[in-house]
Amino acid sequence: MQLISTDFNDGTCIPEKFSGDGENISPELRISGVPEGTTCLALIMDDPDAPQGTFVHWVLWDIPFSTSVFSSKNLPEGTKIGKNG
């Protein structure tokens, strides 16, 4: 399974637009290679080197297995949102 974003390159900083200092939205994420038999997906986006220790930025679950593209502006129907840090 692969999760990528076309909004920034691997190994680079996430643009300010996607931070609390910017628009506070998520980058678009693309999922591919979901294993056969998967019923739903979950996403936990944490920051292990945050100044105060690991910080949880985003928690989602019940993402439909057929989802291929989503963002905070475009969450698939039925997706649940958890609390962040």
C-alpha positions, 0 to 999 in steps of 0.5 A: 500500500502506498500513501503519497501527496502531490502537494509536496515532495518526499523528504521536503518540508510540508508547505506552510499552507498546510499548517496552523500558521497557514490555512490549517488544511491537509494536503491532498493524499492519494492511496494506492495498492490497498490489499484485497479484503480490506474493509476500511482504512485508518490514518494517524498522522503524528510528528515524532520530533515535535518540540514537546515530543510526539504530536498527533496532527490528524486521526481518521478512521472508517475511511472507505477502502475504495478511497483513492484521493482525499483531503481535509476539504474532501473527506469520503462519506462515513469517515470519522475524525478523532481528536488531535494533540 
